[in-house]
Amino acid sequence: MIMYTFFEENADGLAGKTLIPFSTHAGSGLSGFDRKLSDACLNSTVGTGLAIAGTDAQNNPDSVRQNVNDWLSELGY
Ligand SMILES: Cc1cc2nc3c(=O)[nH]c(=O)nc-3n(C[C@H](O)[C@H](O)[C@H](O)COP(=O)(O)O)c2cc1C
């Protein structure tokens, strides 16, 4: 909720910017946050987000690093 509040209250300042969600999680993934971000920040561009399971980050760091690098490459970074 604190993140939703932040984006709702700062939507004007984020207008024209590109927002790309990233999160660790314990099973819920992005939980629809990308859609909620688009709804809250109507004048921002929301890029394809990525959610990484915390257990994967702990147990398979090399695999996760590759996933993150692939995701960033697809985004053009
Ligand atoms: C108060 C709180 C509630 C959380 N609730 C959930 C949840 O409902 N679903 C979920 O996937 N992750 C939830 N998380 C996040 C995961 O516990 C956490 O991000 C994940 O285990 C990775 O660990 P890290 O935050 O240390 O990277 C919650 C985290 C906190 C602090």
PDBQT file of the ligand as one rigid body, heavy atoms in Angstrom, charges set to zero:
ROOT
HETATM    1  C1  LIG A 101       5.260  -7.346   5.322  1.00  0.00    +0.000 C 
HETATM    2  C2  LIG A 101       5.597  -8.150   4.087  1.00  0.00    +0.000 A 
HETATM    3  C3  LIG A 101       4.607  -8.867   3.444  1.00  0.00    +0.000 A 
HETATM    4  C4  LIG A 101       4.884  -9.614   2.297  1.00  0.00    +0.000 A 
HETATM    5  N1  LIG A 101       3.874 -10.294   1.651  1.00  0.00    +0.000 NA
HETATM    6  C5  LIG A 101       4.153 -10.988   0.540  1.00  0.00    +0.000 A 
HETATM    7  C6  LIG A 101       3.115 -11.677  -0.160  1.00  0.00    +0.000 A 
HETATM    8  O1  LIG A 101       1.934 -11.679   0.223  1.00  0.00    +0.000 OA
HETATM    9  N2  LIG A 101       3.438 -12.342  -1.300  1.00  0.00    +0.000 N 
HETATM   10  C7  LIG A 101       4.706 -12.365  -1.772  1.00  0.00    +0.000 A 
HETATM   11  O2  LIG A 101       4.955 -12.980  -2.816  1.00  0.00    +0.000 OA
HETATM   12  N3  LIG A 101       5.709 -11.717  -1.137  1.00  0.00    +0.000 NA
HETATM   13  C8  LIG A 101       5.469 -11.041   0.009  1.00  0.00    +0.000 A 
HETATM   14  N4  LIG A 101       6.478 -10.373   0.668  1.00  0.00    +0.000 N 
HETATM   15  C9  LIG A 101       7.821 -10.337   0.085  1.00  0.00    +0.000 C 
HETATM   16  C10 LIG A 101       8.640 -11.584   0.319  1.00  0.00    +0.000 C 
HETATM   17  O3  LIG A 101       8.549 -12.020   1.631  1.00  0.00    +0.000 OA
HETATM   18  C11 LIG A 101      10.099 -11.237  -0.004  1.00  0.00    +0.000 C 
HETATM   19  O4  LIG A 101      10.193 -10.191  -0.891  1.00  0.00    +0.000 OA
HETATM   20  C12 LIG A 101      10.765 -12.407  -0.626  1.00  0.00    +0.000 C 
HETATM   21  O5  LIG A 101      10.809 -13.466   0.279  1.00  0.00    +0.000 OA
HETATM   22  C13 LIG A 101      12.201 -12.030  -1.048  1.00  0.00    +0.000 C 
HETATM   23  O6  LIG A 101      12.968 -11.623   0.051  1.00  0.00    +0.000 OA
HETATM   24  P1  LIG A 101      13.710 -10.210   0.057  1.00  0.00    +0.000 P 
HETATM   25  O7  LIG A 101      12.675  -9.154   0.279  1.00  0.00    +0.000 OA
HETATM   26  O8  LIG A 101      14.677 -10.310   1.207  1.00  0.00    +0.000 OA
HETATM   27  O9  LIG A 101      14.382 -10.076  -1.267  1.00  0.00    +0.000 OA
HETATM   28  C14 LIG A 101       6.206  -9.638   1.810  1.00  0.00    +0.000 A 
HETATM   29  C15 LIG A 101       7.210  -8.930   2.479  1.00  0.00    +0.000 A 
HETATM   30  C16 LIG A 101       6.907  -8.183   3.592  1.00  0.00    +0.000 A 
HETATM   31  C17 LIG A 101       8.028  -7.416   4.267  1.00  0.00    +0.000 C 
ENDROOT
TORSDOF 0
